[in-house]
Amino acid sequence: MENTFTAKQIAAAVGVNDRTIRTRANKDKWASVLKPGRGGQIPHYIFASLPSDCLLYTSDAADERSSVD
């Protein structure tokens, strides 16, 4: 199973607004999969395709998420 993150999760890890993440993801064409969510399909960005400046923060979040499961 791939690690995926929503814009909201990435924004919380990086310390920016989730709109900033969505704008950058659209501009840079980050790989994502659509998953059902409130109000329709929500893009979940694939960890391996995130830019390096986001990877450090989201890898810490992935570690925390997997230790809770």
Beta strands, then each sheet from edge to edge (+ up, - down):
strand 1: 4-5
strand 2: 32-37
strand 3: 40-46
sheet 1: 1+ 3- 2+
end
